[in-house]
């Protein structure tokens, strides 16, 4: 009887050990010393972790190495595992605690990982731990995503897991070199950015490179939609958004939702600057997208205003980068800047690891120099730890550019805030997150038209003034939005307009021989000051009924007869002359003109905007000279002399006639 009981007891213990090993969640043991435990990280290539577990169990897995893995399993390297006792305290190879705990819910460490911790990254055939010196006891083996280096194909990160943490009791019965097989799935987030109501991460709009026409002052609404995969375990999720200077970010407009439920203030950290924002989920925010059984959708909405810095016919871009992963991250969006006055743009590169320590020599980064407004690559440069700066010459000083770093595995690019023209700086931090996602951004563009005021002999005329109407008769007039123009901007327009009027009057008073290039330059200088004041005040347009409204936009021809309007929507408009050049008749009818995607720059329009440029990119506005000029001049003097002579003759005749009558009387 005793023999039978002893046999049954041993059989029960054996079955318990075997069934525990089959589950790969908890491994119990008793008996001989287990000198090593190898952790093999299995990736479920089809997302079915249960299938792997079932195949291992039916394959009589009993704690030893598996000869052939299940068909849907792939062993992966670069996953960090660390041992703890049953109180979740990290231990060394002797089982001694090291003062750092692991939260069993979040798997986060209470402090930095101790250097002597019993930890390893998996390699191609797992991570083998020496357990010979561990006391007989129960232990846990935690998977630490934040210290793992694994990144899957196309930026996928580890998501769901099974049999983690591993619970194991040493020694294992009759197993000297044990093998355990925790399992994971992987997935990649999806992101799209577009105008509000159009973002779709599953099927992004294919024509986003075609800019949408807007008028200066228009508010453009955007949205960023990001789909976070189920069972994600992100340590970082942040969006960095930057705009070219023709778009002004509207601070206070950022709204964030998860599955259409607004996030609370403590769920994210928001940093707003003039050109965009950085938004990062806090631990509270990450908790709302991590370890969820279903995909989560994060939506960010905000707006920007097309401003007076928008360059006509050049698209204005609004770029976002999504940095994500299981490791802490420093990445953000490339920040555009203009070259210096000489057309030079200098890139400076620094390298640090996650703690700020310098990176060893040999690291290399390749950058594309991109026109920030068109998205076209201008040049490619490479920097190393030995050569950390480069200057590109011959760029357009009025165009914004950005250096975009090509992804380097194991590093994130931190683009620095620079306010000095001609400089861009990037700091690379060592981490192991996937390449940031950078969806194609929508673009907006504004249009315009150029004119030259001439007489019937194509001589250029200065001093003509125009307003713009939206109809052939009656209609309304283009004006600066009153609530968008400061008193200082208004006053500057008035002051520079007065100075321009005086310069034009002085120029017109000169003889043809006196109208030298130097005198023309005086008018051009006054015109440039007026143009700059008008552009600065043209933050936004509207249409008003009163032509004499103080905010109505007035266009004045310079010494070369030139004037232009920018910041308009495509459409039909009308020029109305309100002041003619000296010695010419005022135009009595409005002149129709069309604004299109190419009307500002296209050739074949009749006359060179800049004389001698070889490009007939402007439209003529012709005035005819009158016999008796309306504004004075030599004709008026002749008319006055002739009139005085006639009056003199009349007086003489009258006096003589009276004298003759007196004599007769």
PECOR-V810076 format. One record per pair of residues at least 6 apart in sequence whose C-alpha atoms are under 8 Angstrom apart, sorted by sequence separation. I is the first residue (numbers start at 1). J is the second residue. If there is no record, write none. Layout:
i j
I J
I J
This chain:
i j
20 26
21 27
84 90
85 91
91 97
92 98
102 108
103 109
121 127
151 157
152 158
172 178
193 199
199 205
243 249
256 262
257 263
271 277
272 278
310 316
323 329
339 345
352 358
353 359
370 376
371 377
383 389
418 424
454 460
455 461
469 475
470 476
556 562
557 563
580 586
608 614
609 615
629 635
20 27
21 28
83 90
84 91
90 97
91 98
102 109
103 110
120 127
150 157
151 158
192 199
193 200
198 205
255 262
256 263
270 277
271 278
289 296
338 345
351 358
352 359
370 377
371 378
383 390
418 425
453 460
454 461
469 476
470 477
556 563
579 586
580 587
608 615
609 616
628 635
629 636
20 28
44 52
82 90
83 91
89 97
90 98
101 109
102 110
120 128
150 158
192 200
270 278
271 279
323 331
351 359
369 377
370 378
405 413
416 424
417 425
452 460
453 461
469 477
470 478
507 515
544 552
555 563
578 586
607 615
608 616
609 617
627 635
628 636
83 92
89 98
90 99
100 109
101 110
120 129
191 200
192 201
270 279
323 332
368 377
369 378
370 379
381 390
415 424
416 425
453 462
468 477
469 478
555 564
577 586
607 616
608 617
609 618
17 27
85 95
89 99
90 100
100 110
101 111
191 201
269 279
270 280
322 332
368 378
369 379
415 425
416 426
467 477
468 478
555 565
577 587
606 616
607 617
608 618
17 28
89 100
90 101
100 111
118 129
190 201
268 279
269 280
321 332
368 379
369 380
415 426
416 427
453 464
467 478
576 587
577 588
604 615
605 616
606 617
607 618
17 29
85 97
89 101
90 102
100 112
190 202
192 204
268 280
269 281
321 333
368 380
369 381
414 426
415 427
507 519
603 615
604 616
605 617
606 618
607 619
56 69
84 97
88 101
89 102
100 113
145 158
268 281
269 282
320 333
367 380
368 381
413 426
414 427
507 520
576 589
577 590
603 616
604 617
605 618
606 619
607 620
56 70
88 102
100 114
194 208
267 281
268 282
319 333
366 380
367 381
413 427
414 428
576 590
603 617
605 619
606 620
55 70
88 103
267 282
366 381
367 382
413 428
414 429
575 590
576 591
602 617
603 618
88 104
98 114
166 182
266 282
267 283
268 284
366 382
412 428
413 429
507 523
574 590
575 591
601 617
267 284
268 285
365 382
366 383
411 428
412 429
574 591
575 592
600 617
52 70
163 181
164 182
266 284
267 285
364 382
365 383
411 429
412 430
574 592
575 593
600 618
98 117
163 182
164 183
266 285
267 286
364 383
365 384
411 430
412 431
503 522
504 523
534 553
573 592
574 593
52 72
162 182
163 183
364 384
410 430
411 431
503 523
572 592
573 593
51 72
52 73
143 164
161 182
162 183
251 272
363 384
364 385
403 424
410 431
411 432
412 433
572 593
573 594
142 164
143 165
161 183
162 184
251 273
263 285
362 384
363 385
402 424
410 432
411 433
572 594
573 595
141 164
142 165
161 184
251 274
361 384
362 385
409 432
410 433
412 435
500 523
503 526
571 594
572 595
48 72
92 116
93 117
141 165
142 166
160 184
161 185
199 223
201 225
249 273
361 385
362 386
409 433
570 594
571 595
92 117
93 118
140 165
141 166
159 184
160 185
195 220
196 221
198 223
199 224
200 225
201 226
249 274
360 385
361 386
409 434
570 595
571 596
46 72
91 117
92 118
140 166
141 167
158 184
159 185
160 186
195 221
196 222
197 223
199 225
201 227
248 274
249 275
359 385
373 399
409 435
500 526
569 595
570 596
45 72
90 117
91 118
121 148
140 167
141 168
158 185
159 186
195 222
196 223
248 275
249 276
373 400
408 435
499 526
500 527
568 595
569 596
570 597
44 72
45 73
90 118
139 167
140 168
158 186
159 187
194 222
195 223
247 275
248 276
371 399
372 400
373 401
407 435
24 53
44 73
45 74
138 167
139 168
157 186
158 187
193 222
194 223
371 400
372 401
527 556
23 53
43 73
44 74
138 168
139 169
156 186
157 187
193 223
194 224
245 275
258 288
371 401
372 402
496 526
500 530
591 621
22 53
42 73
43 74
138 169
139 170
156 187
157 188
193 224
244 275
258 289
370 401
371 402
527 558
42 74
43 75
137 169
138 170
156 188
192 224
193 225
243 275
369 401
370 402
42 75
43 76
136 169
137 170
155 188
156 189
191 224
192 225
242 275
243 276
369 402
370 403
496 529
497 530
22 56
23 57
41 75
42 76
83 117
136 170
137 171
152 186
154 188
191 225
192 226
242 276
349 383
351 385
369 403
370 404
496 530
524 558
22 57
40 75
41 76
82 117
83 118
107 142
135 170
136 171
191 226
241 276
242 277
350 385
368 403
369 404
523 558
524 559
40 76
41 77
82 118
83 119
107 143
108 144
134 170
190 226
191 227
240 276
241 277
336 372
367 403
368 404
523 559
587 623
82 119
93 130
107 144
189 226
190 227
240 277
241 278
259 296
260 297
367 404
368 405
493 530
496 533
586 623
22 60
41 79
81 119
82 120
93 131
95 133
189 227
190 228
240 278
258 296
259 297
260 298
350 388
367 405
368 406
463 501
521 559
585 623
22 61
80 119
81 120
94 133
95 134
189 228
239 278
240 279
258 297
259 298
260 299
349 388
366 405
367 406
520 559
584 623
585 624
21 61
22 62
80 120
81 121
93 133
94 134
95 135
188 228
189 229
238 278
239 279
258 298
259 299
348 388
349 389
365 405
366 406
493 533
520 560
584 624
585 625
21 62
80 121
81 122
93 134
94 135
188 229
238 279
239 280
257 298
258 299
348 389
365 406
463 504
492 533
493 534
584 625
585 626
21 63
79 121
80 122
187 229
238 280
256 298
257 299
347 389
348 390
462 504
463 505
583 625
584 626
18 61
78 121
79 122
237 280
238 281
256 299
257 300
346 389
347 390
365 408
580 623
583 626
18 62
77 121
78 122
236 280
237 281
256 300
346 390
347 391
489 533
493 537
585 629
18 63
77 122
78 123
187 232
236 281
255 300
256 301
346 391
583 628
584 629
585 630
76 122
77 123
254 300
255 301
345 391
346 392
462 508
583 629
584 630
76 123
77 124
254 301
255 302
344 391
345 392
489 536
490 537
562 609
582 629
583 630
76 124
77 125
253 301
254 302
344 392
345 393
489 537
562 610
582 630
583 631
75 124
77 126
237 286
253 302
254 303
344 393
582 631
583 632
75 125
76 126
236 286
253 303
343 393
344 394
345 395
560 610
582 632
583 633
75 126
235 286
342 393
343 394
344 395
486 537
560 611
86 138
88 140
234 286
250 302
342 394
343 395
485 537
85 138
86 139
250 303
343 396
344 397
485 538
85 139
86 140
249 303
250 304
278 332
343 397
485 539
504 558
84 139
85 140
249 304
250 305
317 372
342 397
484 539
504 559
83 139
84 140
234 290
248 304
249 305
317 373
339 395
341 397
347 403
484 540
83 140
84 141
232 289
233 290
247 304
248 305
316 373
317 374
339 396
340 397
480 537
481 538
83 141
84 142
232 290
233 291
247 305
248 306
315 373
316 374
339 397
480 538
481 539
82 141
83 142
231 290
232 291
247 306
248 307
314 373
315 374
338 397
339 398
480 539
481 540
81 141
82 142
230 290
231 291
232 292
246 306
247 307
314 374
338 398
339 399
480 540
481 541
81 142
82 143
228 289
230 291
231 292
246 307
338 399
339 400
480 541
481 542
81 143
82 144
230 292
231 293
246 308
247 309
338 400
339 401
479 541
480 542
80 143
81 144
230 293
231 294
246 309
247 310
337 400
338 401
478 541
479 542
79 143
80 144
230 294
245 309
246 310
336 400
337 401
478 542
479 543
79 144
80 145
229 294
230 295
245 310
246 311
336 401
337 402
478 543
479 544
79 145
229 295
230 296
336 402
477 543
478 544
80 147
228 295
229 296
335 402
336 403
476 543
477 544
79 147
80 148
227 295
228 296
334 402
476 544
477 545
79 148
80 149
227 296
228 297
247 316
334 403
476 545
477 546
482 551
78 148
79 149
159 229
160 230
227 297
228 298
246 316
247 317
334 404
475 545
476 546
477 547
481 551
78 149
79 150
159 230
160 231
226 297
227 298
245 316
247 318
476 547
480 551
78 150
159 231
160 232
225 297
226 298
244 316
479 551
480 552
77 150
159 232
160 233
225 298
226 299
243 316
244 317
356 429
479 552
480 553
76 150
158 232
159 233
225 299
243 317
244 318
478 552
479 553
508 582
157 232
158 233
224 299
225 300
243 318
348 423
352 427
353 428
354 429
477 552
478 553
223 299
224 300
242 318
243 319
345 421
346 422
347 423
348 424
349 425
350 426
351 427
352 428
353 429
354 430
223 300
224 301
241 318
242 319
345 422
346 423
347 424
348 425
349 426
350 427
351 428
352 429
353 430
354 431
223 301
241 319
242 320
344 422
345 423
346 424
347 425
348 426
349 427
350 428
351 429
352 430
353 431
222 301
223 302
241 320
343 422
345 424
347 426
349 428
351 430
221 301
222 302
240 320
241 321
335 415
467 547
41 122
221 302
222 303
239 320
240 321
331 412
332 413
333 414
334 415
335 416
337 418
340 421
40 122
221 303
222 304
239 321
240 322
330 412
331 413
332 414
333 415
335 417
339 421
340 422
39 122
220 303
221 304
239 322
329 412
330 413
331 414
332 415
338 421
339 422
219 303
220 304
238 322
239 323
330 414
331 415
337 421
338 422
339 423
40 125
41 126
219 304
220 305
237 322
238 323
337 422
467 552
468 553
40 126
219 305
220 306
237 323
238 324
337 423
467 553
468 554
39 126
40 127
218 305
219 306
236 323
237 324
337 424
467 554
38 126
39 127
145 233
217 305
218 306
236 324
237 325
336 424
466 554
467 555
38 127
39 128
146 235
216 305
217 306
235 324
236 325
335 424
465 554
466 555
38 128
39 129
216 306
217 307
234 324
235 325
236 326
465 555
466 556
37 128
38 129
215 306
216 307
217 308
234 325
235 326
236 327
242 333
465 556
36 128
37 129
214 306
216 308
233 325
234 326
235 327
236 328
240 332
241 333
242 334
244 336
464 556
465 557
36 129
37 130
233 326
234 327
235 328
236 329
239 332
240 333
242 335
243 336
463 556
464 557
36 130
37 131
216 310
462 556
463 557
35 130
36 131
462 557
463 558
35 131
36 132
461 557
462 558
463 559
34 131
35 132
461 558
462 559
34 132
35 133
461 559
462 560
463 561
33 132
330 429
460 559
461 560
462 561
460 560
461 561
462 562
460 561
329 431
470 572
471 573
472 574
328 431
470 573
471 574
211 315
327 431
329 433
453 557
469 573
470 574
196 301
327 432
331 436
452 557
468 573
469 574
327 433
468 574
469 575
326 433
454 561
468 575
469 576
325 433
452 560
453 561
467 575
468 576
324 433
325 434
452 561
453 562
466 575
467 576
28 138
324 434
452 562
453 563
466 576
467 577
64 175
451 562
452 563
466 577
467 578
49 161
63 175
323 435
324 436
450 562
451 563
465 577
466 578
49 162
64 177
65 178
323 436
450 563
451 564
464 577
465 578
466 579
64 178
65 179
322 436
323 437
450 564
464 578
465 579
63 178
64 179
65 180
321 436
322 437
449 564
450 565
464 579
465 580
63 179
64 180
321 437
322 438
448 564
449 565
463 579
464 580
63 180
321 438
448 565
449 566
463 580
464 581
473 590
320 438
321 439
448 566
463 581
472 590
319 438
320 439
447 566
448 567
462 581
463 582
446 566
447 567
448 568
461 581
472 592
319 440
320 441
446 567
447 568
319 441
446 568
447 569
318 441
446 569
447 570
317 441
318 442
317 442
318 443
317 443
193 320
316 443
317 444
244 372
315 443
316 444
244 373
315 444
316 445
315 445
160 291
191 322
314 445
315 446
159 291
313 445
314 446
312 445
313 446
49 183
312 446
313 447
49 184
310 445
311 446
312 447
313 448
34 170
49 185
310 446
312 448
25 162
26 163
33 170
34 171
48 185
25 163
33 171
34 172
47 185
24 163
25 164
27 166
28 167
29 168
30 169
32 171
33 172
38 177
40 179
42 181
44 183
47 186
23 163
25 165
26 166
27 167
28 168
29 169
30 170
31 171
32 172
36 176
37 177
38 178
39 179
40 180
41 181
42 182
43 183
44 184
45 185
25 166
26 167
27 168
28 169
29 170
30 171
31 172
32 173
34 175
35 176
36 177
37 178
38 179
39 180
40 181
41 182
42 183
43 184
44 185
24 166
25 167
26 168
27 169
28 170
29 171
30 172
31 173
32 174
33 175
34 176
35 177
36 178
37 179
38 180
39 181
40 182
41 183
42 184
43 185
44 186
29 172
30 173
31 174
32 175
33 176
34 177
37 180
39 182
41 184
43 186
28 172
29 173
32 176
34 178
27 172
449 595
448 595
447 595
448 596
447 596
447 597
449 599
450 600
447 598
448 599
449 600
447 599
448 600
447 600
245 400
452 607
17 173
24 180
244 400
24 181
25 182
452 609
24 182
451 609
450 609
452 618
454 620
456 622
450 617
451 618
452 619
453 620
454 621
455 622
456 623
157 325
158 326
450 618
451 619
452 620
453 621
454 622
455 623
456 624
157 326
449 618
450 619
451 620
452 621
453 622
454 623
455 624
451 621
453 623
455 625
148 326
147 326
148 327
146 326
147 327
145 326
146 327
145 327
146 328
308 535
308 536
308 537
214 444
216 446
308 538
209 440
211 442
212 443
213 444
214 445
215 446
307 538
308 539
208 440
209 441
210 442
211 443
212 444
213 445
214 446
215 447
307 539
308 540
208 441
209 442
210 443
211 444
212 445
213 446
307 540
208 442
209 443
211 445
213 447
208 443
191 437
193 439
192 439
193 440
194 441
195 442
191 439
192 440
193 441
194 442
193 442
312 566
312 567
310 567
308 567
149 410
157 434
156 434
155 434
155 435
151 432
149 431
150 432
151 433
149 432
151 434
148 432
149 433
313 597
313 598
313 600
312 600
216 538
217 539
218 540
216 539
217 540
216 540
217 541
215 540
216 541
215 541
216 567
215 567
216 568
214 567
215 568
214 568
215 569
214 569
213 569
213 570
